């Protein structure tokens, strides 16, 4: 079964007895192109990643899994911590046969990627952190909720039915526990150990993740770059997919690796730049 635009297939694998769902790009012309795994944030599933994924799928192999407990994937009784979500992502990559990839995460997805980099570095080619949480100066539920409320006017109205459906699927208990795990997770202690090329992306209108924190994130990274998307609020992957895609493709083209995942198109773009 494919998405409405025919760019994605449904994929199911089993991890620790749980069915794990993912959207996987289907375009045959990019079969040997760079692989990008998109990592969703708190509450949301792979659905809100689709706008950017559809643009990226024209150039890359794109995978968007629903992590355990989210979206269409199975709901474990044990609510996974940030590090356990990172482990589940690595296990999903192994079962899927995806040896190595660029990981792109929004919000809490950035925290998952930072933990993934510490625990499964061999599988990480590059990283893209889009509005990564948590800002150490706002590590309480009260502060984060106020920032989220201020962010709402900057997001498209079409995002909120998606968030509502995803919230109903994970449930209040899973949301609260995962939110607490995210608040306690100190991404700033993990960033200095992320030695892969990493792009930090922020929205100019993002009230959850201020520019100051994004610059601190970039400075903590051994190999970090920083860019701001004008007019974008927190969920850049949903509200500004074309601009985000352009930034990601430029990043991939200018940070080549020895991985066989590079294709002739990327090599040609590198040589022409």
N, C-alpha and C positions, 0 to 999 in steps of 0.2 A: 504494500500500500504506500502511495507516494503523497507528498504534500500537494496543495492545490496548484502550485506552480510546477510540480513535477521534478523538483530539484532534490528531494529527500526521500529516502526509504525508511521504513520502520525496522528497527533491529532489536532483537531480544536475546539476552544471554542470562545465565544463572550464576550468581555470585553468593557463596555461603548459603545456598538453598533459597535465595531470593531472586525473583525475576527482575532484571534490570533492563529498562527501556532506553533507547537512544534514537535520535534522528541522525541519519548518515547521508551525506551528499551522494548523489547518484550519477553525476555527469561523467561519462566515460572518457571525455577528452582531458580530464585532469587526474586520471587514475594514478599517475606516478608523481604528482605534484606534492608540495609540502602539506603535511597533516596538521590540522588545528583542532584541538579539543576545547570546547567552550564549557566553562564551569559556572553554573548559576549561583545566585546568592541565597540569602535567607528568605524563606516563604516560597519564592518563585521557583519554577521549574524551567525546562529547556524552552518553553513556549516563548518567553520574552526575548530569547536570543535569536529567534528566527529572522527578524529584519536584517540584522548584520550577517547572519549565516547565509542568507540567500545571496547577498553581494559577494561574500568570500567564496562561496561555492563555485563562482565563475573562474576562480584562480587557484583554489586549494581543495584538498580533501577535508571536509568539515564533519566533525562528530560532536553531537550535543547530547550527552547522557543525562537522564534524570537520576540523580544520586539516590541511594536507598532512603526511603521515606518520603520522596518527592514525586510529584507528577504521576506518571503511569507506572513507576517502579514499585516494587514490593515495599511494604511498611514493616520494618523490623520492630519487635517489641522493645528492644534496647535502643535508645535514642543515641545516635552516633555523635561523638565529639568531633572537633575540627580535624584532629589527627586521624581519627577513625574514618572520617569521610575521605581524607586524602588516601588512606590505605585502600578504601573501597574503589576509588578512582583508579589507582594503580592495578588493582585486581581486575577491574573491568578492562583496562587496556591490555592486560596479559591475555585474558580470555578472548578478547576481540582480535588479538594478533597484531596489535599496534605497538611496535617496539619502542618508538620514540615519537614525540610530537611537540609542537608549540602549544602551551596551555594559555588560554585566554579566560580570565575570570573577572566578573563584576562584583563589587561590594564584598560580601563574605566569601565569594569565590576566590578573591585575591588572598584571603587568609588560608584557604584550603590549598592554593597553589604554593604559598610560602612554606606550609607544612610539608607538602608533596616534595618540594625541592630538597628538604632536609632528609626525607625518608626514602625517596625514590629518585635520586638525582640522575641516575643513568637513563631514565625514561624522559627526561626533560631536555628539550632542544633549545627553546626560548620561552620567555614568559611575557604576557601582556596583562598588566594589572589595571583594570578600569574602575576608578573610584574605590580603591581598596580601603576597607575598614580594618581595625578601629583606630580612630584618632585618639592617642593617649590622653589628650586634653578633654575628651568627652566619653569616658569609659563608664558611664552609668546609663541605666535604662531611661531615666528621665531625660537626660541630655540627648540621647539618640532619638527618642520619640519626638522631642521638640524639633530637632533638626529635620527629621523625616516629614513632619507636618509642614514645615516651611518649604520643603522641597516639592510638595504636591503640585502647586500651581505651575511649576516648570515642566511637568510631564504631560504627554498627550493623554486625553481622556480615554482613548482606546486601551491604554495600559491597565486601567483599573479593573475591568472585567476579568482580565487575565490573572491579575494578582488575587482577586477575590476567589476565583476558581481554584487557584493553586493553594491558597490558605485553607479552603474547605477540604482539600485533599490531604494536606498534612495534619490539620487539626490543631487546636489550641495548645494541647500539652506538648506536642513536638515542637511547635513554634517557640514556646516559652523556654524549654530546656535548651534548644539550639541557640536561641538569642543569648542566654546566659553563658553558654560555651563560647560564643563569639566575643562577648564582652570581656571574658577572662583571658582570651587568647592574645598573647603579646606578639603581634606580627613584627614589631620593631626589633625584637630579639632574634628573629629568624632571617630578616632581610640581609644582614651582612654575610650570611652563608649561602646566598643565592648567587652563584658565580656565572650563571648563564646570562646572555644578553637579555635585558628586561626593559620593556617599554611601560612607562607609567602614564596613564591617560586620565585626564580630569575634565569635567564639564564646567564651563565658566559660570554656570548658574547652580552648581551643585552645592546645597547647603549642608549636606550630610558629611561630605569630605572636602574641607576647604583647601585652597591652593597652598597654604602654608604647610599642611600635613603632606600633601602630594610632593612638595619639594623636599621635605624631610625624608620621605620614603625613597626618593631618587638618590639623595645623598647617602643614605644607608646602604644602598645597593653597590656592589663592586663594579657592576657594568650596567648602569642604569641610564635611561633617557627619559625625557619628560615632555609632554605636549598637552595643550589645552584645546578643547573643542568649543569654539565660540557658540553661545546660545544654548548649550546643552545642560540639562540638569543631571541628576545622579545616574539614571539608567541610560547611559550614552548608547549602549548597544541597541536600545529600543527607540530612543528619541532622535538619534543622529547616526543612523546606520551607514550612510554613504561616507560621511566625514571620518567615521571610525575605521571603516574599511580601507580608505585611502591611507590613513596613518599606519595601519597594520601592515599593508602591503609594502609600503615604503620601508618600514622597519625590517621586514623579512628580507627584502631585496638588498638592504645595506648591512645585514648581519649574516653573511653566508656561513655555513658550517660544512664539515666534511661528510655530512649525512647523505645517504643515497636518496633521501626524500626530495632533494632539490631536483627540479625538472628543467628541461631545456628552456622553457619560457622564463623562469626565474634567472637562469644563467645569462640569457640574452639581455634581460633588463639590467642586470648588474653590469654587463660589459658596455651597454649603451649609456649608463649613468656616469 
